[in-house]
Amino acid sequence: MEFKKSYELQGSNLGFSHEVPPFLEHVKIIFDQQELEEKEAFLFFTHFQKNGWQTKTGVPIKNWKHILDQWIWDLKTVRRKK
């Protein structure tokens, strides 16, 4: 099982904390709970993975869930405007 392998590699990160980087599986779960498409979760994850889990100004992200909340809020705001 892919999740089990990921868990074993990263230790105790079960998705309850804000550890960076998160598992893609944890990001997908939150997007699913918000009734958003899996491709959006992948875009979020790859964007920050590519940028080394840093903000636009180069500050390391300490809490990925905070950044994710903002990302989802922005997505939903854009959808409302359409």
Secondary structure, DSSP 8 states (H G I E B T S, - for coil): -HHHHHHHHHSS--SSS--SS--HHHHHHHHHHTT--HHHHHHHHHHHHHTTSB-TTS-B-S-HHHHHHHHHHHHHHHHHH-
